[in-house]
Amino acid sequence: MKNKILLIRPRNFLSLSNYPPLALILIGSTLEKAGYEVEIFSAADSQNYLEVIKDKIANQDLLFVGLTVLTTEVSDAIKISKAIKQEADIPIAWGGWHVTLFPEQCAQSPFIDYAVIDEGDFSVVGLANSLARGQALESKIIKTSGHLDMNELPLPDYSLVDNIDNFITRPLGDKFQEIIGRPIRWLPYQSSRGCPSKCAFCINIVTGNQDYRAKSPAKISGELEALAKKYNIEHFKILDDNFFASKNRVKEFCDIVLRRNLEFTWDGECRVDYFRDDYLNDELLSRLKDTGLLQLVLGAESGSTKTLSYLCKNIVPQQTERAITSLQKHGIIADCSFMVGLPGETKEEVMKTHAFINKQRKHKLFLCGVQTYRPYPGSRIAQQLIAEGKLKEPEALEEWQVENIVGLYTYVDVKRPWIENYKLAMNISYYQSLASGVWLLQHQIDNGFFRLINAFFKKIGALRSRFSFFFFPIDKKIYSVFRLKMYRRLESKKES
């Protein structure tokens, strides 16, 4: 009976694939526990990845091939799937956010045999069991009934990934690594899924992923301890939608880590309205710092109360300011995300966000990334834009390869028809992000002269942002060339 399964992460055309493919690691670990032999391959880590995939198919008797697919990976996933079908008649299953958003489109594709939607951890095992027994499935669309209990998931097996140590040793694009000043060994980790918040732009609202489910504090601490020992890990990036949704869970996690003297550092994401007297107060923040917390990503989104209301964030700028001040007090980095250029957003509202960010620059541990608004397919705002004729939703899977269509959903610097003050929004997005160094931190550059160049442009970004001077931005073009050169150096090091 066939029991070998190949899982593939396609190339993402927007960014460096710096993280190990955590979704596939979790899926693969569950398949492995069920008795299957699993291999995970990341296409971004091989120059001739199509040939590598063809060799893997030719030299193994595979039960099926699985791909995890984001919208930014559809084009490459199609290329990989077509190449596989040309080589052998092997079942291909797609999963991931894009498939969950558009299961019918994926199921109609001639080179996709199964579309796995929502949580695929156990439904993929069911697929594998059916294929191994030669049993026909009733539908190409495979869905789990309800949400799974995360405490039933096995310890993630990161060694399923080819050369996992190449990921573990890569420099992180995080401020805390720059402050640490030396290479660290790290891994991503997931302790919960879902988020009960109602943010209008979020993928969780579109996919009905608001039910919060989490691993117990005992399971989290035990797994982190085991992974730290197995892979010699110093730092964990906790990639939860909302690690802090349960107050009691966070407090118990702190108790266990401190009681057992577990030694690792970590970072995660948090809502700003959790910083209040009855939750993330000085006492709990001090304990979190003692557990190794170095940084929190805060969804600040805007400095405008009106814009925050439009986004259904249920926060106000004053709460973001309190969160940043509290983290600064306890020596924890506040990495804030903002967006400008939302539908109907006026120049005045955009400038409120700009001024709010400038005000926070007084905090040494504050940094931010600012982007122009990119709609999630299926979200309320996306549907509004489609109704107004400012956005098109592809009707077939292959249309997600058309650049002028998919670019409005995914590209960072494309001109979007709903942005009323496009140049202003783009300049604020660019220069505020540059001032924080979020694209290219100094520790990611291996040449002293290039570090000086990067620091120089970062200083330009800070000055332009501080004085709102965006005239004649020729430096943007120069830095774009420089940044691309640095990215290519990082890519060449990664592939060597």
Residue pairs with C-beta under 8 A, 6 or more apart in sequence:
1 132
2 61
2 62
2 63
2 131
2 132
3 35
3 36
3 37
3 63
3 132
4 36
4 37
4 38
4 39
4 60
4 61
4 62
4 63
5 28
5 31
5 36
5 37
5 38
5 39
5 62
5 63
5 64
5 65
5 66
5 128
6 38
6 39
6 41
6 53
6 56
6 57
6 60
6 62
6 65
6 66
7 21
7 24
7 27
7 28
7 38
7 39
7 40
7 41
7 65
7 66
7 67
7 68
7 160
8 24
8 40
8 41
8 42
8 43
8 53
8 65
8 66
8 67
8 68
8 80
9 17
9 21
9 24
9 40
9 41
9 42
9 43
9 44
9 67
9 68
9 73
10 43
10 67
10 69
10 73
10 76
10 77
10 79
10 80
11 17
11 43
11 44
11 49
11 73
11 76
12 44
12 70
12 72
12 73
12 76
13 72
13 73
13 75
13 76
14 72
14 410
14 411
14 412
16 44
16 487
16 490
16 491
16 494
17 42
17 44
17 45
18 167
18 170
18 172
18 173
19 167
19 188
19 237
20 42
20 158
20 161
20 164
20 167
20 168
20 187
20 188
21 40
21 42
21 68
21 161
22 156
22 188
22 189
22 190
22 239
23 68
23 95
23 96
24 40
24 66
24 68
24 160
24 161
25 40
25 156
25 157
25 158
25 160
25 161
26 121
26 153
26 156
26 190
27 66
27 68
27 95
27 120
27 121
27 124
28 38
28 40
28 157
28 160
29 153
29 154
29 155
29 156
29 157
29 160
30 121
30 122
30 124
30 125
30 153
30 154
31 38
31 124
31 125
31 128
32 38
32 154
32 157
32 160
33 154
34 125
34 128
34 129
36 63
36 128
38 160
39 56
39 160
39 162
40 160
40 161
40 162
41 49
41 52
41 53
41 56
41 161
41 162
42 161
42 162
43 49
43 53
43 76
43 80
45 162
45 163
45 166
45 494
45 495
46 52
46 495
47 495
49 80
50 79
50 80
50 83
53 80
53 83
53 84
54 83
54 84
54 87
57 65
57 84
57 87
57 88
57 90
58 87
58 88
62 90
63 91
63 128
63 131
63 132
64 90
64 91
64 92
64 93
64 113
64 114
64 127
64 128
64 131
65 84
65 90
65 91
65 92
65 93
66 92
66 93
66 94
66 95
66 116
66 124
67 77
67 80
67 81
67 92
67 93
67 94
67 95
67 96
68 94
68 95
68 96
69 77
69 94
69 95
69 96
69 97
69 98
69 99
70 96
70 97
70 98
71 97
71 98
71 101
71 377
71 400
71 406
71 409
71 410
72 410
73 96
73 98
74 98
74 397
74 400
74 401
74 406
75 400
75 401
75 406
77 94
78 109
78 111
78 397
78 398
78 401
81 92
81 94
81 109
81 111
81 112
82 111
84 90
84 92
84 111
85 92
85 111
91 113
91 114
91 131
92 111
92 112
92 113
92 114
93 112
93 113
93 114
93 115
93 116
93 124
93 127
93 142
94 106
94 112
94 114
94 115
94 116
95 115
95 116
95 117
95 120
95 124
97 203
97 207
98 106
98 400
99 106
99 115
99 116
99 117
100 117
100 118
100 207
101 206
101 207
101 377
101 378
102 377
102 397
103 115
103 117
103 141
104 141
105 394
105 395
105 396
105 397
106 112
106 115
106 397
107 114
107 115
107 139
107 140
107 141
108 396
108 397
109 397
109 398
112 140
112 397
113 140
114 127
114 137
114 140
114 141
114 142
115 140
115 141
115 142
116 123
116 124
116 127
116 142
116 143
117 141
117 142
117 143
118 143
118 144
118 207
118 209
119 144
119 147
119 148
119 193
120 142
120 144
121 144
121 148
121 153
122 144
122 148
123 142
123 143
123 144
124 142
126 142
127 137
127 142
130 136
130 137
147 193
147 194
147 211
147 213
148 213
149 213
150 191
150 192
150 193
150 213
150 214
150 215
151 215
151 216
151 219
153 215
155 223
155 226
155 227
156 189
156 223
156 227
158 164
158 168
158 187
158 227
158 231
161 167
164 231
166 494
167 187
168 185
168 186
168 187
168 231
168 233
169 183
169 185
170 494
171 177
171 183
171 441
171 443
171 444
172 184
172 186
172 235
172 237
173 438
173 439
173 440
173 441
173 444
174 237
174 267
174 295
174 333
174 335
174 441
175 295
175 333
175 335
175 365
175 367
175 437
175 441
176 265
176 267
176 294
176 295
176 333
177 184
177 441
177 443
178 437
178 441
178 442
178 443
179 333
181 443
184 234
184 235
185 231
185 232
185 233
185 234
185 235
186 233
186 234
186 235
186 236
186 237
187 227
187 231
187 233
187 236
187 237
188 236
188 237
188 238
188 239
189 223
189 224
189 227
189 236
189 237
189 238
189 239
190 238
190 239
190 240
191 214
191 215
191 220
191 238
191 240
191 243
192 212
192 213
192 214
192 215
192 240
192 241
192 242
192 243
192 245
193 209
193 212
193 213
193 214
193 240
193 241
194 204
194 209
194 210
194 211
194 212
194 213
194 241
194 242
195 202
195 204
195 209
195 210
195 212
195 241
195 242
195 245
196 210
196 211
196 212
196 242
196 245
197 204
197 210
197 242
197 271
197 313
197 314
198 205
198 210
198 312
198 314
199 205
199 299
199 311
199 312
199 313
200 310
200 311
200 312
200 379
200 380
200 381
201 311
201 339
201 373
201 375
201 376
201 379
201 381
202 376
202 379
203 209
203 376
203 379
204 210
204 241
205 379
205 380
206 376
206 377
206 378
206 379
207 378
209 241
212 242
212 245
212 246
214 240
214 245
214 246
214 249
215 223
216 249
217 249
217 252
217 253
217 255
217 256
218 256
220 253
221 253
221 256
221 257
221 260
221 262
224 236
224 262
224 264
224 266
225 260
225 262
227 233
227 236
228 234
228 236
228 262
228 263
228 264
233 264
234 264
234 265
235 264
235 265
235 266
235 267
235 294
236 264
236 265
236 266
236 267
237 266
237 267
237 268
238 266
238 267
238 268
238 269
239 268
240 268
240 269
241 269
242 269
242 270
242 271
243 250
243 268
243 269
243 270
244 250
244 268
244 270
244 271
244 274
244 280
247 279
250 284
250 288
251 284
251 287
253 291
254 284
254 287
254 288
254 290
254 291
256 262
257 291
257 292
258 287
258 290
258 291
262 291
263 292
264 292
265 292
265 293
265 294
266 291
266 292
266 293
266 294
267 293
267 294
267 295
267 296
267 297
267 333
268 293
268 296
268 297
269 296
269 297
269 298
269 299
270 280
270 296
270 297
270 298
270 323
271 298
271 299
271 315
272 298
272 299
272 300
272 315
272 319
272 320
272 322
272 323
273 314
273 315
273 319
274 280
274 323
275 319
275 322
275 323
275 326
276 322
280 288
280 323
280 326
282 326
282 329
282 330
285 326
285 327
285 329
285 330
285 332
286 330
288 330
288 332
289 330
289 331
289 332
293 332
294 332
294 333
295 332
295 333
295 334
295 335
296 327
296 332
296 333
296 334
296 335
297 335
297 336
297 337
298 320
298 323
298 324
298 334
298 335
298 336
298 337
299 313
299 336
299 337
300 317
300 320
300 336
300 337
300 338
300 368
301 307
301 308
301 311
301 313
301 337
301 338
301 339
302 308
302 311
302 313
302 317
302 338
302 339
302 340
302 349
302 352
302 353
302 356
303 317
303 320
303 338
303 352
303 353
303 354
303 355
303 356
303 357
304 317
304 345
304 349
304 350
304 352
304 353
305 316
305 317
306 349
307 342
307 345
307 349
307 352
307 353
308 315
308 316
308 317
310 342
310 344
310 345
311 342
317 352
317 356
320 336
320 356
321 356
321 359
321 360
323 334
324 334
324 336
324 360
324 363
324 366
325 363
327 333
327 334
327 365
328 334
328 363
328 364
328 365
328 366
331 365
332 365
333 365
333 366
333 367
334 360
334 363
334 365
334 366
334 367
335 367
335 368
335 369
336 357
336 360
336 366
336 367
336 368
336 369
337 368
337 369
337 370
337 371
338 353
338 357
338 368
338 369
338 370
338 371
338 432
339 370
339 371
339 372
339 373
340 350
340 353
340 354
340 370
340 371
340 372
340 373
340 425
340 428
340 429
341 350
341 372
341 373
341 416
341 418
341 419
341 421
341 422
341 425
341 426
341 429
342 373
342 381
342 418
343 373
343 381
343 384
343 385
343 390
343 418
344 418
344 420
345 419
345 420
345 421
346 420
346 421
347 420
347 421
347 424
350 421
350 424
350 425
350 428
351 424
351 468
353 370
353 428
354 428
354 432
354 465
354 468
357 368
357 370
357 432
357 465
358 465
358 466
360 366
360 368
361 435
361 462
361 466
367 436
367 437
367 438
368 432
368 433
368 436
368 438
369 433
369 436
369 438
370 428
370 429
370 432
370 433
371 412
371 429
371 433
372 412
372 413
372 416
372 419
372 425
372 426
372 429
373 381
373 416
373 418
373 419
374 408
374 409
374 410
374 411
374 412
375 381
375 382
375 385
375 391
375 408
375 409
376 382
376 409
377 393
377 409
382 391
382 393
382 409
385 391
385 418
386 392
386 393
388 418
390 416
390 417
390 418
391 408
391 409
391 417
391 418
392 405
392 408
394 400
394 402
394 405
394 406
399 405
400 406
407 414
408 414
408 416
413 426
413 430
415 422
416 422
419 425
423 470
424 470
427 464
427 470
427 473
428 465
428 470
430 461
430 473
430 476
431 461
431 464
431 465
431 470
432 461
432 465
433 439
433 461
434 457
434 458
434 460
434 461
434 462
434 479
435 458
435 461
435 462
435 465
437 454
437 458
439 483
440 454
440 483
440 486
440 487
442 451
442 454
442 455
444 486
444 490
445 451
445 454
445 486
446 489
446 493
450 482
450 486
453 482
454 482
454 486
457 475
457 478
457 479
457 482
460 475
463 469
464 470
464 473
